[in-house]
Amino acid sequence: MVRHILVSDIQITQNAYERLRRSESFERVAKEVSQGTGSVANMGLIKLLRGGALVPEFGNMVVSLKNNEMSGVVESPYGYHSNA
């Protein structure tokens, strides 16, 4: 599983990322700002899917992270992603 926030506006995503860097609760931030229906319903948690089910921009970022490492902001056709 991965914690994920998806937002259509880069400024909102960057603000969410900064809140997370200041150790604000991921669940709170995801619930308040994420527009990803799959992740917001689960407080930011989504299952990792195999076989290219994730958009490449997001999937490549996820597999490059170490445990408990937070990503920056990545753009995909769906919007801006940030995860931890």
C-alpha positions in Angstrom: 0.0 0.0 0.0 1.0 3.6 -0.5 -0.3 6.8 0.9 -1.4 9.1 -2.0 -2.8 12.5 -2.6 -4.1 13.5 -6.1 -5.1 17.1 -6.8 -5.7 19.0 -10.1 -4.0 22.2 -8.9 -0.3 22.4 -8.5 -0.4 25.0 -5.7 -2.7 23.0 -3.6 -0.5 19.9 -4.1 2.6 21.8 -3.1 0.9 23.2 0.0 -0.2 19.7 0.9 3.4 18.5 0.4 4.7 21.2 2.7 2.1 20.3 5.4 3.3 16.7 5.2 7.0 17.8 5.5 6.0 19.6 8.7 4.8 16.3 10.0 1.0 17.0 9.7 -1.1 13.9 9.7 -1.2 12.3 6.2 -4.7 11.1 6.8 -5.9 14.6 7.7 -4.2 16.3 4.7 -5.5 13.6 2.3 -9.0 13.9 3.6 -8.9 17.7 3.2 -7.4 18.1 -0.2 -7.2 14.8 -2.2 -9.5 14.6 -5.2 -8.5 10.9 -5.9 -11.7 9.0 -5.1 -9.9 5.8 -4.4 -7.4 7.3 -2.0 -9.6 9.8 -0.2 -12.1 7.1 0.7 -9.3 5.3 2.5 -7.6 8.3 4.1 -4.9 8.4 1.4 -4.2 4.7 1.2 -4.3 2.9 -2.1 -3.1 -0.6 -3.0 -0.1 -1.0 -5.2 -1.2 -2.6 -8.4 1.1 -4.7 -10.7 1.2 -4.9 -14.5 1.1 -1.2 -15.4 -2.2 -0.4 -13.8 -0.8 2.8 -12.4 -0.1 5.8 -14.7 3.7 5.6 -15.5 4.5 9.0 -13.8 3.0 7.9 -10.5 4.1 4.2 -10.8 7.7 5.1 -11.5 7.8 7.5 -8.6 6.3 4.9 -6.2 8.7 2.1 -7.1 11.7 4.5 -6.6 10.8 5.3 -3.0 12.3 3.6 0.0 10.1 2.7 3.0 8.7 5.8 4.7 10.3 8.1 2.1 8.1 10.9 0.9 8.0 11.9 -2.8 7.9 15.3 -4.2 5.1 16.3 -6.5 4.7 14.5 -9.9 2.4 15.5 -12.7 0.3 13.0 -14.7 -2.6 13.3 -17.0 -4.9 13.0 -13.9 -3.3 15.8 -12.0 -0.6 16.2 -9.4 0.5 13.4 -7.1 2.2 13.4 -3.8 2.7 10.4 -1.6 4.5 9.0 1.3 
